[in-house]
């Protein structure tokens, strides 16, 4: 089946248009992915630095207490949530909506509690453990053993 020159150029033009469209979408998706990876890396650095600005509405008090090394009960008491309250496993945004408060107020309360706790309980830096000395065999040649060394 032979196509006329006009049909071939039309098909080629359509194919090129679809190719450029696919290429453009690929570039847009790649750019969004790179931005998300960079955002994740910034968040990870902030958490490692114990920066309280890394707190988000989707986090639970349990997650926040684990990340910032603050007891859960301390955070719950700052939010005025008792032990039997069903909000104990809720996200911060759910706590805010249940208490009919703006999320920013709950976030501020949690951040203030973390900073106060960290000020009262400064992090104690643990010294680097000393390596265990190996017994020295005097008069013998020591040959390093590759692989398993404990018998």
Secondary structure by P-SEA (a helix, b strand, c coil): ccccaaaaaaaaaaaaaaaaaaaaaaaaaaaaaaaaaaaaaaaaaaaaacccccccccccaaaaaaaacccaaaaaaaaccccccccccccaaaaaaaacccaaaaaaaaaaaaaaaaaaccbbbbcccccccccccccbbbbbbcccccc
